[in-house]
């Protein structure tokens, strides 16, 4: 299952699409799984991901959610693990448990700051950034823990992924981050959403340079796609989310559509989203689709 996913990722001629899922503030992840199944989009993706308490808000466990998705759909899932909530003991313990239930694709994330959490007086752990988790995975794949102690029963192979911004005013910042995460063993690096082909080409160029600098020829850039159907969403991303560049033509188009009504706004937003999705598939068909659990949008793009 995981080997097939990695083969599609690393084959330049193969389309690779994963779909992000966000566990809710509920004691069950099953309703999310049921929605995906009901919409019939499972066969249109190669795998999924599960988020880990994004924005430091309490949600259902990402590892258990990944196991449940894999069990239902028989497709691999990238389970996100954040450095915010775990020290290196807990990280390794969770990796061992995940390994035993065949959750073996891990998306390493530093995590949002605990100060924005919905849980009173929460404190972040942050013993290191996401590269520490990548290093731990490297140790596990060598049959040892982070302290160098051998496991009696060795873990099965773990497949590490990482994330990156999609835009920076200083391209050297992105280059440095790409290089660092490749050096620490990431097989795939998923970007925040991209919204125009110029951004796509710029990222691909920077990533190729990072591969040369890191000496890692097998790393693959995975481009994030986030369909926008409302002006307020585009404006929020453009104004408040660092590492994302929403082009002016998106804002202008959605503004004009917004004046004509909600239906026109959604129609124009989907046209823009479909165009960038189609363009990425032609230029570099390695995509991570993010819809904040609005799976009807995912279905529309995938079809």
C-alpha positions in Angstrom: 0.0 0.0 0.0 2.6 2.6 1.0 5.1 1.3 -1.6 2.6 1.9 -4.3 2.0 5.5 -3.0 5.7 6.3 -3.0 6.1 4.8 -6.5 3.4 7.1 -7.8 5.0 10.0 -6.0 8.4 9.4 -7.4 7.3 8.5 -11.0 7.5 11.7 -13.0 4.8 10.4 -15.4 2.3 9.4 -12.7 -0.4 11.6 -11.3 -0.3 11.7 -7.5 -3.2 13.2 -5.5 -3.8 13.0 -1.8 -6.8 14.5 0.0 -6.6 16.2 3.4 -9.1 15.3 6.1 -9.5 17.2 9.4 -10.8 15.2 12.4 -13.4 17.2 14.3 -14.0 18.1 17.9 -15.9 14.9 18.3 -15.4 11.5 19.9 -15.8 9.8 16.5 -14.2 10.3 13.1 -16.6 7.9 11.4 -19.0 10.6 10.1 -16.1 12.2 8.1 -15.3 8.8 6.6 -18.9 8.2 5.8 -19.1 11.5 3.9 -16.1 10.7 1.8 -17.6 7.3 1.0 -21.0 8.7 0.2 -19.6 11.2 -2.3 -17.7 8.5 -4.2 -14.3 10.2 -4.4 -12.2 7.5 -2.9 -11.2 6.0 -6.3 -10.1 9.5 -7.5 -7.3 9.9 -5.0 -4.2 7.9 -4.2 -4.4 8.5 -0.4 -5.4 10.8 2.4 -3.9 12.8 5.2 -5.2 13.5 8.7 -4.4 16.8 10.5 -3.1 17.0 14.1 -5.0 19.5 16.2 -4.6 22.4 13.7 -4.5 25.9 15.1 -3.8 24.2 18.5 -7.6 23.4 18.7 -8.6 20.1 20.3 -9.6 17.5 17.7 -9.9 13.7 17.3 -6.5 11.9 17.2 -4.8 12.0 13.8 -3.2 8.5 14.1 -6.4 6.7 15.0 -8.2 8.7 12.3 -5.5 7.5 9.8 -6.0 3.9 10.8 -9.8 4.2 10.4 -9.4 5.7 6.9 -7.0 3.0 5.9 -9.2 0.2 7.2 -12.3 1.5 5.4 -10.7 2.5 2.1 -7.6 0.3 1.9 -5.6 3.4 0.8 -2.5 4.9 2.6 -2.9 7.9 4.9 -0.4 10.5 6.0 -0.9 11.0 9.7 0.3 14.4 10.8 2.4 14.6 14.0 3.1 18.0 15.6 6.1 18.9 17.7 3.9 21.2 19.7 2.2 18.6 21.8 4.9 15.9 22.3 8.4 15.6 23.7 10.8 13.1 22.1 9.6 10.3 24.4 5.9 10.8 23.4 6.9 11.2 19.7 8.7 7.9 19.7 6.0 6.1 21.7 3.3 7.3 19.2 5.4 6.2 16.3 5.8 2.7 17.7 2.0 2.5 18.3 1.3 3.8 14.8 3.7 1.3 13.3 1.9 -1.5 15.0 -1.5 -0.5 13.4 0.2 0.1 10.0 0.1 3.9 10.1 3.5 4.4 8.5 3.3 7.6 6.4 4.0 10.4 8.8 3.7 14.1 8.0 6.1 15.9 10.3 4.9 19.4 11.4 6.3 21.9 13.9 2.8 23.0 14.7 0.9 26.2 15.5 1.7 28.0 18.7 -0.1 26.8 21.8 -1.0 30.3 22.8 -3.8 30.3 20.2 -5.3 27.1 21.6 -8.9 26.7 22.7 -7.7 24.9 25.8 -7.0 27.2 28.8 -3.3 27.9 29.6 -2.0 25.3 27.2 1.8 25.2 26.8 3.7 24.0 23.8 6.5 21.4 24.1 8.6 22.2 21.0 11.7 20.3 21.9 12.7 20.8 18.3 11.2 21.7 15.0 9.8 19.1 12.5 13.3 18.1 11.4 13.8 16.4 14.8 10.8 14.1 14.0 12.3 13.5 10.6 15.6 12.5 12.3 13.7 10.2 14.7 12.0 8.5 11.8 15.4 8.0 10.2 16.6 6.3 13.4 13.5 4.1 13.5 14.1 3.0 9.9 17.6 2.0 11.0 16.1 -0.1 13.8 17.2 2.1 16.7 15.5 4.8 18.8 16.6 8.4 19.0 19.0 7.5 21.8 20.7 4.9 19.7 19.1 1.8 21.5 18.2 -1.1 19.3 14.6 -2.3 19.2 14.0 -6.0 20.0 11.2 -6.0 17.4 12.2 -3.5 14.7 9.6 -1.1 13.3 8.4 -1.6 9.7 9.5 1.1 7.3 8.2 4.6 7.9 7.7 7.1 5.1 8.4 10.7 6.2 6.8 13.8 4.7 7.1 17.5 5.6 5.5 20.8 4.8 6.6 24.2 3.5 5.3 27.7 2.7 4.3 28.3 -0.9 5.5 31.9 -1.1 8.2 34.1 0.4 9.3 37.6 -0.6 12.8 36.3 -0.2 13.1 33.1 -2.3 16.2 32.1 -0.4 14.1 31.5 2.6 12.1 28.8 0.8 15.3 27.4 -0.7 16.8 27.0 2.8 13.7 25.3 4.2 13.4 22.9 1.2 17.1 22.0 1.5 16.9 21.5 5.3 13.9 19.2 5.1 15.4 17.2 2.3 18.7 16.8 4.2 16.7 15.4 7.1 15.1 12.7 5.0 11.7 14.0 3.8 10.4 12.0 0.8 7.8 14.5 -0.1 7.4 18.2 0.9 3.8 19.5 0.7 3.4 23.2 0.1 0.7 25.5 1.3 -1.8 26.3 -1.4 -0.7 27.8 -4.7 -2.9 29.9 -6.9 -1.1 30.7 -10.1 1.3 29.0 -12.5 4.1 31.5 -11.9 4.2 30.5 -8.3 4.2 26.8 -9.3 7.2 27.3 -11.7 9.1 29.3 -9.1 8.6 26.6 -6.4 9.7 23.9 -8.8 12.9 25.8 -9.7 13.7 26.4 -6.1 13.1 22.8 -5.2 15.4 21.5 -7.9 18.1 23.7 -6.5 17.4 22.4 -3.0 17.8 18.8 -4.3 21.2 19.7 -5.7 22.3 21.4 -2.4 21.0 18.5 -0.2 22.3 15.7 -2.4 18.9 14.1 -2.3 17.7 13.3 -5.8 14.7 11.3 -4.7 12.8 14.1 -2.9 9.5 15.3 -4.5 7.6 18.6 -4.2 3.9 18.2 -3.7 1.8 21.3 -4.5 -1.1 22.3 -2.2 -4.4 23.2 -3.8 -7.2 24.9 -1.8 -10.3 25.8 -3.8 -11.7 29.2 -2.9 -15.3 30.0 -3.6 -15.8 33.2 -1.5 -14.2 36.6 -1.6 -13.8 36.7 2.2 -11.8 33.5 2.1 -9.4 34.9 -0.5 -9.1 38.2 1.3 -8.4 36.4 4.6 -5.7 34.2 3.1 -4.1 37.2 1.3 -4.1 39.4 4.4 -3.5 37.1 7.4 -1.8 33.8 6.4 1.9 34.1 5.8 3.5 31.9 3.2 0.6 32.1 0.8 0.2 34.4 -2.2 -3.3 35.0 -3.5 -3.0 36.8 -6.8 -4.8 40.1 -7.3 -6.8 38.8 -10.2 -8.4 36.2 -7.9 -9.4 39.0 -5.5 -10.7 41.2 -8.3 -12.7 38.4 -10.0 -14.3 37.3 -6.7 -15.0 40.9 -5.8 -16.9 41.5 -9.0 -18.7 38.2 -8.7 -19.6 38.9 -5.1 -21.5 42.0 -6.2 -23.7 39.8 -8.4 -24.6 37.3 -5.7 -23.5 34.2 -3.8 -24.1 31.8 -6.8 -22.0 33.9 -9.1 -19.3 34.2 -6.5 -19.1 30.4 -6.0 -19.2 29.9 -9.8 -16.2 32.2 -10.4 -14.3 30.8 -7.5 -14.7 27.3 -8.8 -13.6 28.3 -12.3 -10.4 29.8 -10.9 -9.8 26.8 -8.7 -10.5 24.3 -11.5 -8.1 26.2 -13.8 -5.2 26.1 -11.3 -5.9 22.5 -10.5 -5.8 21.6 -14.2 -2.7 23.7 -14.8 -0.8 22.0 -11.9 -1.8 18.5 -13.2 -0.3 19.5 -16.6 2.9 21.0 -15.2 3.7 18.9 -12.1 0.9 16.4 -11.2 1.8 15.9 -7.6 -1.0 17.5 -5.6 -2.3 17.6 -2.0 -5.9 18.8 -2.1 -7.1 20.8 1.0 -10.8 21.7 1.4 -11.3 22.0 5.1 -13.6 19.0 4.9 -15.7 20.5 2.2 -15.5 17.3 0.3 -18.1 18.4 -2.3 -15.5 20.9 -3.5 -13.0 18.1 -3.7 -15.5 16.0 -5.7 -16.1 18.9 -8.1 -12.3 19.3 -8.8 -11.6 15.7 -9.1 -14.4 15.1 -11.6 
